[in-house]
Amino acid sequence: MFRSVLIRIGALCVLLLSQFALAAEASKAASSKAPASVVFLNPGFSDEPFWVGYSDFMQAAADDLGMHLQVIYGERDSQEMLRKARDLLSAAKQPDYVLFVNERNTAPELLRLFENSSTRLFSLNSTLTPSQQQIVGGSREKYRNWIGSLVPNDEEAGYWMAKALIAKLKGQPGSLLGFSGVRDTPASTLREEGLRRALREHPEIKLEQLLYGEWSRKRAHSQAQLLLPRYPHVKLIWSANDEMAFGVMQAAEQLGRQPGNDMHFSALNNSTEVLQARIDGRLCVLVGGHFTLGGWAMVMLHDYHAGLDFAARGGKDRVDPLFTLLDKDQAARLQKRLKTPGYKLDFRQFSAVYRRQMKTYDFSIKPLLQ
């Protein structure tokens, strides 16, 4: 028996030594090539909580993986974003990779601009719509340097928010106001489709009106100031992001309503403010997790740059289930984790360069909720 224990211990030691050797070999191979240079064409404002936090998570990944990251903000102006893309294209030194978002359907023009560039492109957060891909093709087709995409399941997120919100009425009939994002942005359209799927399952809930708040607190506040007096019986407010939810909440409070009591709100995102609202109960439903997408994309590009094509581990175009419904305790844990330098994550543990046996990427928000 003692001998068999020694044999098992010896086998375990051999396994551990072989894993250390593989890790060392992977590190050496990764360091033998110049670090990947990445530019992220961020469509948001440079002071917008969601997009700033999104870029911060990407930077943490870049730091761990030894990559160079530059973030260029479009300031919610699609033409300004395209102008900055042209400036980047005319620069003396081109980045290895450009990450872009199909905000306001700008992706086909970006692909055309970089068609003859050595830079490889990767779509993030919102990729090309099916109708756009019917015209320009998918990744690695007409535009060979468009190598892939990583997006969340936005339809599912919109559905979960609506289902959890409707559950607050406990089967009773009721009315709902919806605040969607930008009409011609895939993420917004898909979240809206999720809302409509939930409403089809609950004919007792009437959608009084769906507005496009364009992700803006100020715009949603102005819209709500007009609509809430028109529909004083509405108890459910569905919002495609947190900024619009807060705009509507402000208008409701100005009318003497009490969010979390006589009116129920849903939202999506991970700002300190929205997490606190979930903890305090002013916000009844919160979905979060997709702010991590950029960081996971950096992992995929890091591996691709080292010669390990991410297409072999989950496909070249991934739709990952990164969204999750956050209860009060999870919101508190996430809020604390987001304030921790480097998010207390070693991004190398998610990389195939350091885990050669990995069959597929397992990206999720779970590591940040521990």
N, C-alpha and C positions, 0 to 999 in steps of 0.2 A: 504493500500500500504506500509506504514511504517512498519507494522507488517510483511508483506511478505519479505521485505528487511532484517529485523532482523533474520527471519527464515533462509534465504539463507546464511547470514553471519555466523549464528550459525552452519549450516550444513558444511560450508567451514572450520570453526575452528575445528569441529569434525574430518573432513577428514585429515586436516593437522596434528592434534594430533595423529591420528592413524598411519599416515605415519612416523612421528617421532618415535613412539613407535616401529614400525616394523624395522626401521633403527637401533634403539638402540638394539633391540633383535637380529638382524642380526650381528651387531658388536660384541655383547657378545658371540654369538654362534661361530663366526669366531675366536675370541680370546681365546676360551676355548681349542682349539686344537693347538698343536705345529705348528709354522709357516712352510709352505711348503718349502723344500729345492729343488732347481732346478739347474741342470747343463745344459748349452747350449754348444753342440759340434759345434762350429762355424767353417765352412770350409774355411773361408777366411784368409788373412794375418792379423796379429795383428796391422798393420798400414794402412790397406786398408780402404779408406774413407767410402765406402758403408757398409762393415761389422762392422766397429767400430761404425758408427752411428746407425746401426741396433741393436747392443748390448746396446748402450746408451739408446735407447728408451725402451728396455726391462728392463733396470735397473731403469728407472723412474717409470715404472709400478710396479716393485718389491718394490720400496721404498714406494709407495702409499699404496700398498696392504699388506705390512708387510711380504714379502717373502724374502728368502735368494737365491741369484742368483750367480752362478759361471760361468764364460765364459772361455772355453778352445778353443784356436785357433788351427786349423789344418794347417795353413800356406800354403794353396793350395796344400797339399800333402796328398792324400787319405790314403796312408800307414801309415803316421805319425798320421793321425786322428784316424785310427784303433788302433794304438799302444797306444795312449793316452786313448782311450776308454777301452782297456784292463787294463791299469794302474788304471783307475777309478774303474773298476769292482773288482780289487784286493785290493782296499783301505779298511781300517778297518770299516769305516762308509759309507754307501751307501746313495746317495741322494734319495729323494722321487720320483723325476721325472728327466728324461733326454730328452732334445729336440735335434733332429738331422735333418740333411738335406741330401737328397739323391744325394749328389754331387758325380759324377763319379760312380754312381750306387753302392754305399757302403752300402745302407740301409739293404739289406738282411743279410749281414754279421753282422751288428750291432744288428739286431733283434736276430740272432742266438746267439751272444755273451751274450746277456742279457736275454736269454730265461728262465733261472732258477733263475733270480734275482727278488727280491721284488720290485725293481725300476720299475716304470711305464714309458713307452716311448711314445713320441708324435712327429710325423713327421711334419716338418715345412718348408715352402718355396718351396721345391720340395719333394713330397712324392713318394712312389713306383710307378713304371710304371704299366700299365695294364698287360703287359707280366710278370713282376715280381710277381704281385699279383695272376696271374694264377697259379704260382708255390707255393708261400708261403701263399696265402690267404690275405684277407683284415684285417684291424684293428679289434681286439677283436675276431679273429677267431683262427688260429693255434697259433699265439703268443698272448695270452690273455692279457699280460701286455703292448701290443701296443694298446693304448686306443683311438687314434684318430689322426687327421691331420688338418692342416690349410694351404691352399695354395692360391695364387692369380690366376687370370685368365691370364696366360702368353700368351696363344694363342691370346686372345683379345688384349693384349698390343702390340704384334707384328703386328697385323692387323691394329690397330689404328695408330701406328707410320707410317706404310707403306702408308695407305690411306691419312694421312695428308701430308706426304712427296710428294706423287704423285700429290696431289692437287696444289702444287707449280708450276707445269708445265701447269696448266689451260687447260687440255685436249690435249695438244700437245704431240706428240711422244717423247720418251726419253729413256735413259739408266740408269741403277742402279747397284751399287756395294753393296753387302751385307756382313756384318761382324757379324757372329754368335759367340756364346760363346764356350762351351765345347761340343764336339759331343755327349757324352754319359751322359749328364745331362738333366733331364726332362725340367727344366725351359728354357734352351737354345733351345731344340728341339721344344717346344711348341711355343716359340716366332718366330722361323723360320717357323713353320706351318702357323702362322698368316700372315707373310710376303708373303708366297706363295698363301694364299687365296686372299690377296689383288691383287697380280699380275695376278691371274686368272680372276679377275674382270676388269683388265686393260691391255688387250693384246697390247695396244700401248706402254707399258713400257717393255723394254727388260732387263732381269737380265743377265748382262754380266758375273758375277762370284759371288759365295758365298764362303767366306773363314771362317775358324774357328780361331778367334783371341784369344780364350781361356781367354776372359775377360781382356786381358792385353793391356795396352797402348803401351808398347814397341814392342810387337809382331805385333799388328795392324799397328804400324808405319812402321815397316820393310816390312810387306806385302804390304802396300800402296805405299811405295817407288818403288816397282817393278811394281805394277798394274796401278797406275795412269798414268804413261807415256804410258803404253800400250793402255789405254782407255781414251785419252785426251778429248773425247766428253761427258764423263759421268758427269751428273749434280746432281745426287741423290746418297746420301750415307746413307744406313740404317745400324744402329749399335744396337746390342742387349744390350749394356750397355754404360755408359758414358766414361769409360776409353778407350775403343776401338775407340769411336768417336773422342776423343781428339788425339789419336795416328794418325788416318787418317787425321784429320784436320791439324796437324803439317806437315805431308808430303805434303798436298795440298798447304799450305802456302809457303813451301820451293820451290814449283814449280810456285809460283806467283799467285795461285788461291786465291779467296776472299770468304771465308765461309759466307753465308748469302746473297751473291750477285750473283756470277756466279756458285756457288756450294751450294747445300742445304743438311743439315745434320739433322738426327734424333738421339735421344739418350734416354736412360732410366736410371733413378736413381735420387738422391737428394743431391749430394755433393754441397758444397758451390760454387765450381768451375762451375759445370754444371748449377746450377741455375743462376749464373751470366752470363754465356754464353747465356742462354735463354733471360735474361733481356736485354743484349747488342745486341741481334739479330744475333750473330754468329751461334747460333744453332736455327734452324727454328721450330723444333718439339721436344717436351720433354714430356715423360710420367713418372709419379712418383706415389708413394704411398705405394709400397709394403714393404718399410723399416719399416712400422708400424706393420707388421705381428707378430713379436716376442712379442711386447707389448700386442697385443690382445691375443696371446696364453697364456701369463702370467695371464690374466684375466680369461680365461677359466680354467686353472689349479688351480687357486685360488678358483674358485667356486667348482670345482670337489673335491678339498681337504676338502672343508667345507660340502661336502655331496650333492651338487647340480650338478648332472651330466650334463655337457654341451650338451650331446647328446639329451636332452629333449628340447633344445633351438637352433635348427638349424641343428641337426645331429652330429654324431661323426666325420664325415669327411666333412669339409667345403671348398668350393671354393668360396672365397669372391671377389666381384668386387672392389678391393682396388685401382686399377690403375685409373689414370685420366690424360687427356691431360692438361698440364699446360700452360696457356698463360703468357705473361710477368708480368702482375699484380699479378697473383697467384704465380708465381715463386718468386717475391719480397716478398710477404706476408709469404710464406713458409720459405724463407731464413731467415727472421727476427724471425719467430717463433722457428726455430731450434736452434737459439742462446739464447733463453730464458731458464733459469734454470727450469728443470722439464717440459719443453715444455708448461708450463702454462695450464696443464691438471690435473684434478683429476680423476685418473683411476677408482676410486670406483663408479663413475657415470655409468660406463659401466658394472658393476658386478651384477649378479643376487643375490648375497648375500645381497647387499644393495638395490636392486630393485626387490623384490620378484614377482611383477606383470609382469615382463618382459617376453614376449612370445618367443622372439628370439634376438640374439645378433645383434646389428646394428653397425658393425665396418666399418669405412671409414676414409679417410684423411680429410674430411670436417672440423672437429673441428680445424685442424691446418691451415686452409685457411681463418679463420675468422679474 
